[in-house]
Structure formats: structure tokens, C-alpha cells
Amino acid sequence: YLDLCGEDQTSWEYRTVGGEVVDGAACIVIEAVPRPGTPAADVYGRRRIWFRNDVFYPVTIRSFGADGLPLTLERALDLVPNGRYWRPRRREILNLRRNNKTVLTYAKVRLDEPLEEARFTLLELERER
């Protein structure tokens, strides 16, 4: 899934297209269109992203294929504060063409914790494989 990978934000053009309520929370709706010649343009025609206004976290992402037909629906569920960030406890990605669903459940997510320098030695990195 490209949806789960980090992406180059400069590969997309963004514009605000309105506001809606999702699961009781006010959201701003952004439309993203891939720039021609980028990897995203090979797969996507556009995406609509609903960001919660209060925590500015994307709670719903609707993706459309390069052919204009619905492709995926991603939902971030059970948002909770984690330090100074908000994160979902669960994420669902529905493939609307294959009619299947991927569910990611997050457990023990810790952000901004110090890491020991010893964890980054070559020996330790090879041990983690």
C-alpha cells in the first residue's frame, strides 16, 4: 500500500474544498491531486482528506484511481493523545476495488522518548534483523 508509506508532499497539489463533520468532530476537507510525472500520478487521480479541526489529524482519506474510480477508504479510529501528539489506536484501510480490508492496531506507541546511543551500533542493528 502506498497509503502506508511516507510520501513526498511536493508530489501533490492541495486545495481546501470545504468542511464536514466526521464521527462528531468538525473537519476541514482537503483535496490532493498528484503532480504529473510523479509516482503518485501513476496510481492516484486524487485524494480527499478530512483533517480534524481540533487536533489537525487526518481521520478519513478517500483515494481515487488514475481512472477516476474509487480506490481506497482509510479511517483513523479511536484517536487518543500521546504526549503532544494525537494518534489512532486503530486504522482501517478498505480496498474498494477488491472488497477487502486491512486493520492496523497500535499498541504501546511511545513518542519523543530518549533512545540509548548503544542501540545504534552496527552490532545492535544487525541483531535486530
Rosetta silent file (secondary structure, phi, psi, omega in degrees, C-alpha in Angstrom):
SEQUENCE: YLDLCGEDQTSWEYRTVGGEVVDGAACIVIEAVPRPGTPAADVYGRRRIWFRNDVFYPVTIRSFGADGLPLTLERALDLVPNGRYWRPRRREILNLRRNNKTVLTYAKVRLDEPLEEARFTLLELERER
SCORE:     score description
SCORE:     0.000 S_00000001
   1 L     0.000  123.190  171.842    0.000    0.000    0.000 S_00000001
   2 H   -66.263  -23.900 -178.176    1.339    3.397   -0.940 S_00000001
   3 H   -62.207  -26.287 -176.271   -1.055    4.707    1.734 S_00000001
   4 H   -94.614   -7.718 -179.255    1.177    3.331    4.491 S_00000001
   5 L   -92.184  154.743  171.669    4.454    4.678    3.119 S_00000001
   6 L   -65.347  153.148 -178.114    5.864    8.089    3.681 S_00000001
   7 L  -134.956  156.684  176.776    5.314   10.291    0.681 S_00000001
   8 L   -81.026  108.058 -177.432    6.878   13.306   -0.930 S_00000001
   9 H   -61.026  -23.379 -179.810    4.428   16.103   -0.173 S_00000001
  10 H   -75.747   -5.938  177.583    5.748   18.068   -3.145 S_00000001
  11 H   -79.745   -4.650 -174.389    4.298   15.373   -5.429 S_00000001
  12 E  -125.112  150.830  169.128    0.805   16.692   -4.719 S_00000001
  13 E  -107.760  132.811 -174.195   -1.141   19.913   -5.222 S_00000001
  14 E  -116.726  146.862  172.088   -3.509   20.712   -2.339 S_00000001
  15 E  -152.346  148.281  176.847   -6.606   22.849   -2.010 S_00000001
  16 E   -79.371  132.394 -178.948   -9.310   23.276    0.602 S_00000001
  17 E  -119.772    3.538  176.936  -12.700   22.103   -0.646 S_00000001
  18 E   147.282 -162.693  178.724  -14.895   22.604    2.420 S_00000001
  19 E  -142.721  145.778  179.201  -15.725   21.400    5.871 S_00000001
  20 E  -149.086  167.053  175.382  -17.709   18.446    7.229 S_00000001
  21 E  -103.502  129.406  177.066  -18.348   16.603   10.459 S_00000001
  22 E  -123.570  122.757 -179.399  -16.835   13.102   10.809 S_00000001
  23 L    50.219   40.653  176.545  -17.748   10.977   13.838 S_00000001
  24 L    82.877   -0.501 -178.752  -18.978   14.094   15.649 S_00000001
  25 E  -111.880  134.379  177.317  -15.806   16.132   15.030 S_00000001
  26 E   -68.221  136.463 -177.442  -15.583   19.173   12.759 S_00000001
  27 E  -132.906  151.334  168.804  -13.125   18.636    9.913 S_00000001
  28 E   -96.897  140.441 -178.277  -11.551   20.604    7.118 S_00000001
  29 E  -108.254  125.346 -179.526  -11.615   18.790    3.768 S_00000001
  30 E  -114.990  137.735  172.340   -8.535   18.973    1.561 S_00000001
  31 E  -106.935  132.718  178.980   -8.290   17.663   -1.984 S_00000001
  32 E  -117.406  129.498  178.564   -4.901   16.436   -3.170 S_00000001
  33 E  -121.285  128.223 -178.169   -4.134   15.925   -6.858 S_00000001
  34 E   -68.512  142.277  175.972   -0.832   14.309   -7.874 S_00000001
  35 L   -71.839  141.144  178.800    1.525   16.366   -9.975 S_00000001
  36 L   -56.408  141.116  176.729    2.081   14.900  -13.462 S_00000001
  37 L    85.372   -0.894  177.852    5.147   12.673  -13.762 S_00000001
  38 L   -93.400  158.054  177.616    5.274   11.721  -10.065 S_00000001
  39 H   -56.271  -35.993  179.630    4.935    8.119   -8.808 S_00000001
  40 H   -61.453  -33.934 -178.076    1.626    9.053   -7.171 S_00000001
  41 H   -67.201  -21.460  177.140    0.205   10.083  -10.565 S_00000001
  42 H   -72.265  -24.065 -174.943    0.672    6.509  -11.812 S_00000001
  43 H  -110.560  -44.357 -171.197   -1.748    5.233   -9.155 S_00000001
  44 E  -105.139  146.775  169.246   -3.949    8.099   -7.986 S_00000001
  45 E   -96.121  -39.162  177.412   -6.236   10.545   -9.701 S_00000001
  46 E  -170.883  165.795  173.488   -6.966   12.442   -6.485 S_00000001
  47 E  -136.799  146.566  171.656   -7.479   12.077   -2.749 S_00000001
  48 E  -113.417  130.799 -175.110   -9.850   13.754   -0.322 S_00000001
  49 E  -125.001  125.265  178.006   -8.516   14.129    3.210 S_00000001
  50 E  -100.982  111.915  177.742  -10.616   15.031    6.265 S_00000001
  51 E  -101.101  129.115  174.923   -8.479   16.647    8.997 S_00000001
  52 E   -64.821  131.501 -178.570   -9.994   17.114   12.439 S_00000001
  53 L   -63.576  -38.697 -172.980  -10.014   20.826   13.235 S_00000001
  54 L   -74.161  -32.655 -177.680   -9.204   20.423   16.932 S_00000001
  55 L  -122.255    0.499 -178.636   -6.099   18.195   16.591 S_00000001
  56 L    44.231   55.878  176.316   -5.376   18.575   12.842 S_00000001
  57 L  -119.600  137.693 -179.948   -5.095   14.828   12.338 S_00000001
  58 E   -73.961  113.623 -177.412   -6.313   13.101    9.137 S_00000001
  59 E   -98.005  -21.190  177.936   -9.242   10.910   10.190 S_00000001
  60 E  -144.094  135.530  175.244  -10.521    9.913    6.744 S_00000001
  61 E  -133.115  120.217  176.896   -8.765    9.616    3.396 S_00000001
  62 E  -107.639  119.165 -178.404  -10.690    8.725    0.242 S_00000001
  63 E  -108.235  141.521  177.315   -8.471    7.821   -2.707 S_00000001
  64 E  -119.846  140.358 -178.971   -9.490    7.653   -6.340 S_00000001
  65 E   -70.156  170.983  177.723   -7.502    5.850   -9.012 S_00000001
  66 L   -60.108  -21.946  177.892   -5.939    7.453  -12.049 S_00000001
  67 L   -84.069   -1.177  178.506   -9.091    6.265  -13.867 S_00000001
  68 L    88.835   -8.587 -178.351  -11.251    8.410  -11.531 S_00000001
  69 L   -86.103  150.247  178.792  -12.939    5.437   -9.833 S_00000001
  70 E   -54.805  139.301 -176.856  -12.913    4.952   -6.020 S_00000001
  71 E  -117.904  -59.756 -179.281   -9.802    3.081   -4.873 S_00000001
  72 E  -139.832  158.951  171.746   -9.447    3.092   -1.067 S_00000001
  73 E  -131.154  118.510 -179.393  -11.066    4.462    2.066 S_00000001
  74 E  -113.829  134.689  179.407   -8.792    4.899    5.074 S_00000001
  75 E  -130.015  132.256  172.695  -10.063    5.729    8.554 S_00000001
  76 E   -96.356  122.026 -172.643   -8.119    6.587   11.700 S_00000001
  77 E  -118.248  153.314  177.163  -10.184    5.385   14.655 S_00000001
  78 E    57.104   56.346  178.497  -10.080    5.891   18.424 S_00000001
  79 E   -66.240  134.657  178.331   -7.830    8.958   18.440 S_00000001
  80 E  -137.356  151.403  176.306   -6.043    9.476   21.743 S_00000001
  81 E   -72.268  141.503  176.993   -3.430   11.965   22.922 S_00000001
  82 E  -135.432   93.521 -172.535    0.115   10.610   23.025 S_00000001
  83 L    66.261 -125.024 -179.972    2.311   13.249   24.609 S_00000001
  84 L   -94.426    6.232 -178.863    1.882   16.341   22.476 S_00000001
  85 E  -114.397  160.818  171.133    0.523   14.352   19.520 S_00000001
  86 E  -112.308  136.457 -178.964   -2.766   12.656   18.726 S_00000001
  87 E  -140.951  150.672  177.656   -2.645    9.163   17.253 S_00000001
  88 E   -80.663  150.968  170.791   -5.223    6.500   16.403 S_00000001
  89 E   -82.795  -21.426 -176.993   -5.409    3.229   18.274 S_00000001
  90 E  -147.420  146.941  177.198   -6.650    1.627   15.081 S_00000001
  91 E  -133.356  132.661  177.146   -6.505    2.310   11.355 S_00000001
  92 E  -117.581  133.878  175.736   -8.697    0.657    8.725 S_00000001
  93 E  -124.162  116.609  179.106   -7.944    0.675    5.022 S_00000001
  94 E   -99.442  124.815  172.119  -10.667   -0.586    2.720 S_00000001
  95 E   -88.309  107.957 -173.430   -9.683   -1.539   -0.812 S_00000001
  96 L   -75.516  -13.847  178.744  -12.883   -0.629   -2.611 S_00000001
  97 L   -91.376  -36.016 -179.582  -11.962   -2.499   -5.779 S_00000001
  98 L   -95.950   -7.362 -179.681  -11.001   -5.802   -4.214 S_00000001
  99 L    57.472   45.933  173.665  -13.537   -5.510   -1.418 S_00000001
 100 E  -130.181  167.584 -174.192  -11.021   -6.322    1.319 S_00000001
 101 E  -135.039  138.667  172.036   -9.913   -4.551    4.479 S_00000001
 102 E  -111.921  130.212  178.851   -6.619   -4.110    6.304 S_00000001
 103 E  -118.592  124.607  175.163   -6.808   -3.259   10.005 S_00000001
 104 E  -107.840  128.523  176.752   -3.803   -1.923   11.882 S_00000001
 105 E  -114.329  127.211 -178.316   -3.950   -1.899   15.681 S_00000001
 106 L   -99.194  130.219  177.756   -1.392    0.184   17.529 S_00000001
 107 L  -131.350  140.750  176.730   -0.206   -0.930   20.958 S_00000001
 108 L    54.605   46.034  176.947    2.396    0.644   23.211 S_00000001
 109 L   -81.204  124.445  179.269    3.128    3.574   20.928 S_00000001
 110 L  -127.092  129.355 -178.689    5.641    5.881   22.592 S_00000001
 111 L  -117.454  151.440  175.438    6.792    9.144   21.062 S_00000001
 112 L    59.641   30.996  175.257    9.614   11.520   21.949 S_00000001
 113 L   -95.000  141.598  179.150   11.331    9.076   24.298 S_00000001
 114 L   -66.889  144.936  177.528   15.115    9.192   24.525 S_00000001
 115 L  -114.919  143.684  178.512   16.979    6.282   22.937 S_00000001
 116 L   -71.635  136.269  178.011   20.292    4.893   24.107 S_00000001
 117 H   -58.277  -32.042 -177.776   23.178    5.558   21.712 S_00000001
 118 H   -62.353  -20.770  179.234   24.250    1.910   22.143 S_00000001
 119 H   -70.617  -12.721 -175.177   21.155    0.812   20.203 S_00000001
 120 H  -108.770   19.821  174.080   22.661    2.281   17.047 S_00000001
 121 L   -78.880  159.309  179.521   25.896    0.333   16.878 S_00000001
 122 H   -58.833  -41.019  179.811   26.440   -1.932   13.869 S_00000001
 123 H   -60.724  -46.453 -179.781   26.270   -4.984   16.124 S_00000001
 124 H   -66.624  -41.535  179.521   22.901   -3.967   17.593 S_00000001
 125 H   -63.916  -38.871  177.756   21.429   -3.025   14.221 S_00000001
 126 H   -69.743  -33.664  179.201   22.421   -6.377   12.735 S_00000001
 127 H   -66.424  -32.336 -177.847   20.988   -8.185   15.782 S_00000001
 128 L   -72.076  -13.796 -178.466   17.580   -6.520   15.231 S_00000001
 129 L   -63.533    0.000    0.000   17.182   -8.096   11.780 S_00000001
